[in-house]
């Protein structure tokens, strides 16, 4: 979408009509979206201007391409000046934005900004760590998803044959841009890759309008996430799990969130992946035959999540979502599940130490405190996306309510949930918000509808085991009761 200042903002749901004021508001929440979109559009306009082919400039609507590119370059310079590299979580930004800066430089545009040196340092570290195209074997690498960033590499560095071996149903890591880059560099035309791109244009979110999603299909993320959310909320039985297996695009590399037990990320530079670690923790715990043997791993994840929460003071950042309420939700669900498994049924299922249990209860109390304090007067949560942030917060509160709480705290939580669900009823049918992070932020109607159904209908029973109850109520202190004023006065660590 073109904005009045000459910049662009990616709008990924072509079925929605969004006014300019709303677009400007969304764009301001994720500056990297506008930067990446404006850079791509500016490069495209200049490329077209130099070689218009069958579309002549005189046939285009006003203003002229010259005016458009001048405005875009000015807006881009302003945005880059405000951009903080270390705050960006967009997928592949550390290689995509430098590549576009290089491409625009060849067209005569030079941009200096405070974070430029830091950006190229990050790019160098990324390339050195992954060693793109130099590894042996056929296992896909995540950076292939942003292959277009290396489009202008010399032929000896770009070995199209290695990429071809990693195609899945014609796509490079389910990325239309990466697939197009591969196809343009391939010495022999690849009909399967062309067929994939044509399918994206026809069946992707653009629906033939020219809009192209940054990833397609998204079933590897959406279907498992939807299934697990409905299972966790008690709205789907495990007998139904097999019905979705054939819908997942096999062969593409699973992300930790999509296939949590493949690997566990405890710490990555500039990436706090609380949601990924919580998903891994849930995956281990829900494997009845496996999780007793994973005690050390479970303890490490639990301590990592607790430490991350404390360091952030409740305002946790996540790799895959712009809202801090999303990792709060995944943390509440995973850690309450862990407490429910502590000392249950069989003594062999004691999975974490007593000190870790105390740490978990303290953090979960702080989490509940944070949710109660930050609820808006109308019952919703959040500012950047009140619909989906309210989904996340209701689901988090429902998980926390399932623990053994003091009487006053349970009542306050129950009232908060009622207000939250009432607020959600006003949002029913509203379009998804752009909170999920990919190369640009995007919204998923399927995920939004799943969250809505789960949040409205979730109702969990008391899950804390008898052994855990012996250690006291979830209150963060030895007190048996708290008043609301005492609750809000709890010191956060």
Wavefront OBJ file of the C-alpha trace (Angstrom):
o trace
v 0.000 0.000 0.000
v 1.342 3.436 -0.984
v 1.302 5.984 1.862
v 1.085 9.791 1.523
v 4.731 10.351 2.521
v 5.917 8.343 -0.488
v 6.708 5.154 1.416
v 5.058 1.763 1.112
v 3.577 -0.544 3.715
v 3.064 -4.246 3.046
v -0.569 -5.310 3.241
v -0.754 -9.056 2.914
v -4.473 -9.776 2.982
v -5.904 -8.732 -0.354
v -9.434 -9.558 0.756
v -9.361 -6.612 3.143
v -9.706 -2.949 2.256
v -7.714 -0.860 4.688
v -7.837 2.911 4.858
v -4.635 4.936 4.731
v -4.878 6.117 8.360
v -5.003 2.512 9.575
v -2.081 1.597 7.332
v -0.001 4.474 8.675
v -0.799 3.408 12.230
v 0.225 -0.189 11.562
v 3.356 0.874 9.698
v 4.544 2.954 12.622
v 4.432 -0.129 14.835
v 6.895 -2.055 12.711
v 9.260 0.312 10.967
v 11.209 -2.481 9.296
v 8.062 -3.423 7.308
v 7.895 0.028 5.777
v 11.647 0.144 5.147
v 11.763 -3.201 3.368
v 8.589 -2.525 1.372
v 9.736 0.969 0.330
v 13.180 -0.276 -0.703
v 11.673 -3.031 -2.844
v 9.143 -0.672 -4.426
v 11.769 2.012 -5.097
v 14.075 -0.528 -6.746
v 11.208 -1.863 -8.852
v 10.098 1.586 -10.019
v 13.645 2.487 -11.029
v 14.090 -0.796 -12.856
v 10.838 -0.245 -14.732
v 11.725 3.357 -15.515
v 15.006 2.238 -17.086
v 13.345 -0.519 -19.129
v 9.580 0.073 -19.382
v 9.080 -2.571 -22.101
v 5.415 -2.679 -23.098
v 4.205 -0.254 -20.386
v 5.015 3.302 -21.419
v 5.342 6.079 -18.775
v 2.651 8.125 -20.501
v 0.098 5.388 -19.770
v 0.724 5.492 -16.018
v -1.404 7.580 -13.616
v -0.056 10.753 -12.018
v 2.186 11.545 -10.290
v 5.037 10.634 -12.576
v 7.587 7.940 -11.792
v 10.187 10.634 -11.152
v 8.061 12.279 -8.481
v 7.199 8.906 -6.956
v 10.824 7.775 -6.718
v 11.930 11.135 -5.282
v 9.299 10.951 -2.550
v 10.105 7.308 -1.848
v 13.843 8.006 -1.510
v 13.148 10.887 0.880
v 10.775 8.812 3.005
v 13.234 5.906 3.057
v 16.055 8.126 4.280
v 13.863 9.416 7.110
v 12.804 5.915 8.169
v 16.344 4.553 8.112
v 17.388 7.433 10.361
v 14.796 6.381 12.938
v 15.407 2.648 12.639
v 17.141 0.740 15.451
v 18.767 -2.388 14.044
v 18.969 -4.261 17.333
v 15.211 -3.949 17.838
v 14.383 -5.667 14.538
v 13.177 -9.277 14.512
v 12.061 -9.597 10.886
v 13.098 -12.851 9.218
v 16.266 -12.393 7.167
v 16.417 -8.610 7.608
v 20.179 -8.744 8.233
v 20.766 -9.984 4.681
v 17.745 -8.579 2.838
v 18.122 -4.904 3.750
v 21.893 -4.776 3.009
v 21.219 -6.458 -0.336
v 18.596 -3.850 -1.231
v 20.898 -1.041 -0.091
v 23.554 -2.404 -2.460
v 21.026 -2.718 -5.289
v 19.755 0.837 -4.779
v 23.353 2.074 -4.607
v 23.907 0.762 -8.123
v 20.884 2.827 -9.205
v 22.421 5.978 -7.741
v 20.799 6.057 -4.291
v 23.090 6.250 -1.266
v 21.784 6.126 2.284
v 23.765 6.825 5.445
v 22.091 6.258 8.785
v 23.180 5.662 12.407
v 22.626 1.904 12.369
v 24.297 1.151 9.033
v 27.602 -0.106 10.443
v 25.770 -2.282 12.950
v 23.549 -3.690 10.190
v 26.495 -4.784 8.050
v 28.254 -6.251 11.087
v 25.158 -8.347 11.728
v 25.082 -9.398 8.089
v 28.735 -10.506 8.148
v 28.187 -12.565 11.310
v 25.119 -14.218 9.795
v 26.901 -15.216 6.600
v 29.958 -16.473 8.452
v 27.854 -18.554 10.830
v 25.744 -20.293 8.250
v 28.219 -20.587 5.359
v 25.512 -20.517 2.712
v 25.948 -22.895 -0.271
v 29.130 -24.364 1.147
v 27.651 -27.112 3.293
v 27.312 -30.662 2.040
v 24.160 -32.744 2.092
v 20.567 -31.984 1.207
v 19.171 -30.703 4.501
v 17.601 -27.271 3.848
v 19.003 -24.268 5.712
v 16.874 -21.446 7.059
v 18.778 -18.763 5.177
v 17.682 -20.256 1.858
v 14.293 -18.735 2.680
v 15.951 -15.351 2.005
v 17.947 -16.487 -1.019
v 16.979 -13.348 -2.964
v 19.398 -11.425 -0.741
v 22.254 -13.140 -2.628
v 20.800 -12.655 -6.096
v 23.798 -10.672 -7.382
v 26.476 -12.976 -6.046
v 29.075 -14.122 -8.560
v 28.258 -17.363 -10.347
v 30.986 -19.319 -8.552
v 29.426 -18.366 -5.205
v 25.896 -19.040 -6.425
v 25.702 -22.714 -7.343
v 22.166 -23.184 -8.636
v 22.628 -26.950 -8.709
v 22.938 -27.053 -4.924
v 19.725 -25.072 -4.606
v 17.878 -27.328 -7.041
v 18.635 -30.327 -4.856
v 16.771 -28.594 -2.050
v 13.591 -27.639 -3.902
v 10.347 -28.916 -2.405
v 7.441 -29.028 -4.842
v 9.259 -26.399 -6.893
v 9.810 -23.932 -4.036
v 12.905 -22.805 -2.179
v 11.923 -23.051 1.481
v 8.327 -22.031 0.653
v 9.563 -18.548 -0.327
v 8.273 -17.059 -3.603
v 11.041 -14.419 -3.651
v 13.775 -16.994 -3.030
v 12.310 -19.273 -5.686
v 12.168 -16.429 -8.227
v 15.804 -15.575 -7.492
v 16.844 -19.190 -7.967
v 14.938 -19.429 -11.241
v 16.501 -16.234 -12.613
v 20.004 -17.513 -11.811
v 19.521 -21.106 -12.940
v 21.391 -22.026 -16.130
v 18.533 -24.364 -17.096
v 14.915 -23.273 -16.741
v 13.074 -25.147 -14.004
v 9.458 -25.889 -14.960
v 8.539 -27.037 -11.458
v 9.742 -23.764 -9.917
v 7.777 -21.803 -12.524
v 4.660 -23.831 -11.726
v 5.100 -23.056 -8.023
v 5.345 -19.305 -8.714
v 2.264 -19.369 -10.933
v 0.358 -21.192 -8.188
v 1.443 -18.558 -5.632
v 0.170 -15.774 -7.877
v -3.152 -17.516 -8.370
v -3.772 -19.113 -4.966
v -1.733 -16.980 -2.552
v -3.096 -14.037 -0.612
v -2.887 -11.797 -3.690
v -5.432 -13.947 -5.578
v -4.194 -12.750 -8.954
v -3.954 -9.060 -8.001
v -0.153 -9.038 -8.228
v 0.381 -9.227 -4.485
v 2.725 -12.008 -3.379
v 3.166 -13.322 0.190
v 6.652 -13.636 1.663
v 5.974 -17.304 2.457
v 3.583 -19.776 0.854
v 2.098 -22.162 1.754
v 1.916 -21.383 5.461
v 0.388 -24.728 6.451
v 3.578 -25.912 8.178
v 2.987 -23.225 10.795
v -0.761 -22.680 10.762
v -2.030 -26.259 10.976
v 0.167 -27.486 13.852
v -0.400 -24.223 15.719
v -4.175 -24.449 15.269
v -4.248 -28.095 16.301
v -2.140 -27.584 19.417
v -4.171 -24.535 20.489
v -7.476 -26.393 20.167
v -6.036 -29.436 21.963
v -4.645 -27.290 24.779
v -8.024 -25.590 25.182
v -9.885 -28.906 25.329
v -11.793 -28.188 22.111
v -10.283 -31.039 20.074
v -9.595 -34.621 21.105
v -6.351 -36.429 20.352
v -8.295 -38.871 18.171
v -8.648 -36.016 15.674
v -4.917 -35.219 15.469
v -4.242 -37.397 12.433
v -6.718 -35.550 10.256
v -4.296 -32.698 9.555
v -1.120 -34.634 8.812
v -1.526 -34.781 5.040
v -2.108 -31.021 4.845
v 1.403 -30.090 5.954
v 3.927 -29.340 3.223
v 6.590 -31.992 3.803
v 10.228 -31.523 2.929
v 10.692 -27.903 3.979
v 12.833 -27.355 7.029
v 10.708 -27.295 10.209
v 11.167 -24.315 12.461
v 11.438 -24.915 16.175
v 7.907 -23.593 16.619
v 6.605 -25.923 13.910
v 8.472 -29.039 15.019
v 9.523 -28.239 18.535
v 11.477 -31.368 19.388
v 13.876 -31.024 16.454
v 16.087 -28.649 18.455
v 15.991 -26.404 21.479
v 17.199 -22.813 21.293
v 18.295 -21.646 24.723
v 20.063 -18.484 23.586
v 20.713 -16.826 20.245
v 22.233 -13.372 19.600
v 19.513 -10.680 19.530
v 16.802 -13.356 19.554
v 14.791 -14.170 22.660
v 12.703 -17.129 21.642
v 10.492 -17.695 24.650
v 7.616 -18.976 22.516
v 9.844 -21.472 20.702
v 11.257 -22.843 23.939
v 7.809 -23.040 25.507
v 6.542 -24.917 22.462
v 9.477 -27.307 22.790
v 8.689 -27.762 26.483
v 5.035 -28.551 25.762
v 6.046 -30.989 23.049
v 8.288 -32.883 25.454
v 5.726 -32.893 28.257
v 2.925 -34.129 26.019
v 5.023 -37.109 24.914
v 4.006 -39.444 27.730
v 6.665 -42.052 26.930
v 9.551 -39.662 26.388
v 9.463 -36.765 28.799
v 10.607 -38.566 31.997
v 13.967 -39.119 30.273
v 14.281 -35.422 29.388
v 14.517 -34.012 32.898
v 17.748 -32.087 32.315
v 16.401 -30.528 29.135
v 13.112 -29.615 30.813
v 14.938 -27.966 33.709
v 17.169 -25.949 31.353
v 14.208 -24.689 29.337
v 12.220 -23.815 32.470
v 15.103 -21.845 33.964
v 15.794 -20.088 30.643
v 12.157 -19.002 30.344
v 12.031 -17.820 33.962
v 15.275 -15.868 33.619
v 14.085 -14.275 30.354
v 10.852 -13.144 32.005
v 12.655 -11.642 34.999
v 15.193 -9.813 32.856
v 12.429 -8.317 30.716
v 10.233 -7.348 33.668
v 7.240 -8.846 31.916
v 7.719 -6.963 28.632
v 9.230 -9.942 26.820
v 10.157 -9.796 23.145
v 9.700 -12.688 20.800
v 11.070 -13.683 17.411
v 7.714 -14.508 15.852
v 5.247 -11.929 17.165
v 5.276 -8.166 17.722
v 3.207 -8.386 20.900
v 4.711 -9.194 24.298
v 1.424 -10.901 25.187
v 2.123 -13.724 22.724
v 5.204 -15.086 24.570
v 3.346 -14.421 27.819
v 0.602 -16.767 26.614
v 3.003 -19.514 25.521
v 4.900 -19.201 28.798
v 1.743 -19.448 30.913
v 0.550 -22.516 29.018
v 3.889 -24.345 29.131
v 4.827 -23.601 32.730
v 1.389 -24.449 34.130
v 1.562 -27.741 32.232
v 4.975 -28.376 33.759
v 3.689 -27.717 37.276
v 0.774 -30.066 36.648
v 3.260 -32.851 35.830
v 5.344 -32.292 38.945
v 4.898 -35.195 41.384
v 1.771 -36.499 39.671
v 0.627 -40.112 39.847
v 4.074 -41.699 39.876
v 7.120 -40.504 41.809
v 9.284 -41.108 38.726
v 7.541 -38.200 37.025
v 9.146 -35.614 39.275
v 10.724 -33.561 36.529
v 12.257 -30.447 38.092
v 13.892 -29.576 41.391
v 12.077 -27.986 44.321
v 13.963 -24.714 43.813
v 12.858 -24.633 40.171
v 9.243 -25.241 41.246
v 9.499 -22.229 43.560
v 10.969 -20.199 40.695
v 8.167 -21.268 38.352
v 5.471 -20.318 40.834
v 7.081 -16.946 41.481
v 7.292 -16.160 37.760
v 3.748 -17.350 37.072
v 2.495 -15.135 39.872
v 4.327 -12.180 38.341
v 2.822 -13.116 34.984
v -0.701 -13.108 36.404
v 0.009 -9.859 38.215
v 1.182 -8.315 34.939
v -1.963 -9.430 33.097
v -4.265 -8.052 35.781
v -2.428 -4.728 35.925
v -2.201 -4.186 32.165
v -5.826 -4.915 31.239
v -7.458 -1.937 29.563
v -10.562 -0.300 31.067
v -12.760 -1.823 28.331
v -11.571 -5.344 29.206
v -9.154 -5.738 26.301
v -5.359 -5.931 26.392
v -2.638 -4.296 24.347
v -2.280 -1.313 22.057
v -0.815 -2.496 18.771
v -3.467 -5.140 18.130
v -6.248 -5.170 20.732
v -8.085 -8.088 19.121
v -5.293 -10.654 19.032
v -3.495 -9.323 22.094
v -6.736 -9.881 23.989
v -6.871 -13.441 22.604
v -3.384 -14.102 23.929
v -4.101 -12.583 27.318
v -7.370 -14.451 27.844
v -5.688 -17.755 26.991
v -2.794 -16.930 29.334
v -5.173 -15.983 32.153
v -7.210 -19.146 31.635
v -4.044 -21.244 31.996
v -2.993 -19.395 35.130
v -6.476 -19.663 36.631
v -6.133 -23.446 36.458
v -3.458 -23.326 39.157
v -4.235 -23.304 42.859
v -4.811 -19.637 43.657
v -5.830 -17.865 46.831
v -9.510 -17.027 47.045
v -9.164 -13.302 46.360
v -6.716 -13.842 43.510
v -8.960 -16.439 41.878
v -11.931 -14.078 42.086
v -9.990 -11.206 40.551
v -8.695 -13.454 37.779
v -12.194 -14.738 37.085
v -13.560 -11.188 36.808
v -10.670 -10.224 34.520
v -11.423 -13.184 32.256
v -15.114 -12.286 32.100
v -14.241 -8.726 31.072
v -11.740 -10.005 28.516
v -14.228 -12.402 26.921
v -16.851 -9.671 26.843
v -14.378 -7.444 25.021
v -13.675 -10.227 22.538
v -17.362 -10.535 21.707
v -17.202 -6.978 20.342
v -14.353 -7.977 18.022
v -16.096 -11.020 16.494
v -15.689 -11.015 12.703
v -12.944 -8.395 12.693
v -10.063 -8.961 10.279
v -6.741 -10.307 11.589
v -4.090 -7.895 12.755
v -0.503 -7.788 11.496
v 1.359 -9.117 14.521
v 3.037 -12.266 13.220
v 6.621 -11.770 12.040
v 8.028 -13.082 8.789
v 10.085 -11.037 6.294
v 7.363 -8.505 6.957
v 4.622 -8.718 9.568
v 1.422 -10.445 8.503
v -1.960 -11.546 9.741
v -3.557 -14.977 9.539
v -7.317 -15.313 9.476
v -7.045 -18.980 10.477
v -4.908 -18.224 13.535
v -7.138 -15.308 14.548
v -10.277 -17.437 14.326
v -8.593 -20.257 16.255
v -7.574 -17.863 19.027
v -11.084 -16.423 19.152
v -12.736 -19.835 19.516
v -10.182 -21.002 22.087
v -10.311 -17.805 24.150
v -14.110 -17.685 24.273
v -14.500 -21.369 25.136
v -11.367 -22.280 27.096
v -12.127 -23.578 30.563
v -9.440 -25.567 32.343
v -9.672 -27.449 35.621
v -7.382 -27.083 38.589
v -4.222 -28.779 37.400
v -1.780 -28.343 40.297
v -0.851 -31.691 41.797
v -1.330 -32.528 45.491
v 2.442 -32.391 46.062
v 2.632 -28.887 44.615
v -0.298 -27.752 46.764
v 1.672 -28.748 49.838
v 4.208 -26.035 48.999
v 1.511 -23.337 49.232
v -0.750 -21.307 46.985
v 0.489 -19.592 43.845
v 0.997 -16.190 45.381
v 4.681 -15.426 45.278
v 4.783 -15.208 49.097
v 3.859 -17.241 52.169
v 0.582 -15.351 52.585
v -2.634 -17.330 52.247
v -4.690 -14.393 51.011
v -4.029 -11.169 49.143
v -6.164 -8.135 48.638
v -6.103 -6.449 45.210
v -3.897 -3.697 46.618
v -1.413 -6.257 47.928
v -1.449 -7.993 44.580
v -0.504 -4.841 42.711
v 2.233 -4.122 45.214
v 4.214 -7.292 44.533
v 7.806 -6.545 43.718
v 8.923 -7.902 40.350
v 12.341 -9.374 40.130
l 1 2 3 4 5 6 7 8 9 10 11 12 13 14 15 16 17 18 19 20 21 22 23 24 25 26 27 28 29 30 31 32 33 34 35 36 37 38 39 40 41 42 43 44 45 46 47 48 49 50 51 52 53 54 55 56 57 58 59 60 61 62 63 64 65 66 67 68 69 70 71 72 73 74 75 76 77 78 79 80 81 82 83 84 85 86 87 88 89 90 91 92 93 94 95 96 97 98 99 100 101 102 103 104 105 106 107 108 109 110 111 112 113 114 115 116 117 118 119 120 121 122 123 124 125 126 127 128 129 130 131 132 133 134 135 136 137 138 139 140 141 142 143 144 145 146 147 148 149 150 151 152 153 154 155 156 157 158 159 160 161 162 163 164 165 166 167 168 169 170 171 172 173 174 175 176 177 178 179 180 181 182 183 184 185 186 187 188 189 190 191 192 193 194 195 196 197 198 199 200 201 202 203 204 205 206 207 208 209 210 211 212 213 214 215 216 217 218 219 220 221 222 223 224 225 226 227 228 229 230 231 232 233 234 235 236 237 238 239 240 241 242 243 244 245 246 247 248 249 250 251 252 253 254 255 256 257 258 259 260 261 262 263 264 265 266 267 268 269 270 271 272 273 274 275 276 277 278 279 280 281 282 283 284 285 286 287 288 289 290 291 292 293 294 295 296 297 298 299 300 301 302 303 304 305 306 307 308 309 310 311 312 313 314 315 316 317 318 319 320 321 322 323 324 325 326 327 328 329 330 331 332 333 334 335 336 337 338 339 340 341 342 343 344 345 346 347 348 349 350 351 352 353 354 355 356 357 358 359 360 361 362 363 364 365 366 367 368 369 370 371 372 373 374 375 376 377 378 379 380 381 382 383 384 385 386 387 388 389 390 391 392 393 394 395 396 397 398 399 400 401 402 403 404 405 406 407 408 409 410 411 412 413 414 415 416 417 418 419 420 421 422 423 424 425 426 427 428 429 430 431 432 433 434 435 436 437 438 439 440 441 442 443 444 445 446 447 448 449 450 451 452 453 454 455 456 457 458 459 460 461 462 463 464 465 466 467 468 469 470 471 472 473 474 475 476 477 478 479 480 481 482 483 484 485 486 487 488 489 490 491 492 493
